[in-house]
Amino acid sequence: MVLNNKRLTTILLMLMICTGMLSAQNELQADSIPSDSVFADSIGKEISVLIDTTKQIKADIKPKTWIPDPKRALWLALVIPGGGQIYNRKYWKLPIVYGGFLGCLYAMNWNNTQYKDYSQAYLDITDDDPRTDSYNKFLHLGTQITTASDMKRYTEIFKNRKDKYRRWRDLSFFVLLGVYALSVIDAYVDAELSVFDISTDLSLKVEPTIINNHTSRNPFDSSSVGLQCSLNF
């Protein structure tokens, strides 16, 4: 019976020692390994710092803006019609420029054709050769020139129309030159304005000021009070 008590006591002591060692080991592990909440908080802080750094880098990196060279735009517009607008990347202006060129060329061609036809009709009606009668295609159906008064009237009509279409043909040529000059000016001015600094601060400031009058010898009239206006744009 005594032996059994000793064995039981020994077993209890060993169990107590083992339990103490396990509890101490668990406390050490708990102290060395952070809890789930602390671990999640640390990861969240690192992610937020990384996101802020990325945003700052994106803010510092500005996109490259196209800044054309005015001289190059001028030379391209002089050599190639519409080349300045293409260089400035203003493609929406190309239909206007080329539309103006094509319209002027069409007007020149049509007026020149009418001028040649009426010139030939005028030459045929003023000569004495009855075989040259190209003017008949300009007369109404069934109309014939039988009297001298009719001959004189149609001669005057053909001369006036010949001169009119010649003026319109020449005017179309000068308008073509004007469209060409406008395209060159537009390309140069557009390139110049692309580097023009326009501030977003548009304000008008009015404040009192003292105006010095150096021409007056009277010390009381040498300065006066006024208002000063300054415009920021």
Phi, psi and omega in degrees: 000318178297321180295321180294321178296321178296316179297318180297320179296319180296318180295320179295319178298318180295321178295321179295319179296316180296319179296319178295320178295319180293320179294321178295320179294321178295322178294321178297317179295322179294324179287326184279328183256123180290158180285172183294322180293318179294321180294318179294322179295320180294320179294320179297321178295319179295320179294318179296320177296320179295319179295317179297320178295320179295318178296322179294321179294318178295324179291325180287328181275105180270141178293145180287129178259146181282122179239101182285158177268121183300321181293318179294320178297322179296313182292321178295322178292328178288321184279315184241120176299123183086358181292327178294321178293323177294318179295322178283355181064034173255073187290337181291345178276345183298316177300327179291314182294308183289330174296320176295319178296313182294322178297318179293320179294320178296317179296320178297315182294316182292316179294325178292322177296315178296322179297316180296318181295314181287332175294317178293321178295322179294319178293322182289325182281341180266347178273176182257009181271116181288345181283339178269095184230042178293344180289344182295334181288346177267352179275157177291159182298127179086355181276135178228150177265108185246331184248167179291327178294321176296319179299318180292320182294315181289329176298317178294322179296313182294325179293316180295319179291323177299314180293323180296312182290333175292318177297318180294324176296314178295322179295323178297324178293317180291326175295323176299317176296324178294319177296319178297316179295320179295323178294323178291314180297318180298318180296318181292314182294321179297319178292324178293318182289341179291337178256006179281126184277115178249114182283148177278352181270100178249106185212155177240125183241126179241127182213152179289151180209165179251123182259122180273131178249097185281346183279342182273137178271345179284123182296336180282339180257007183287342180216151179217158181265136180212191179244140178242128179250133177229131181247122177258128178209000000 
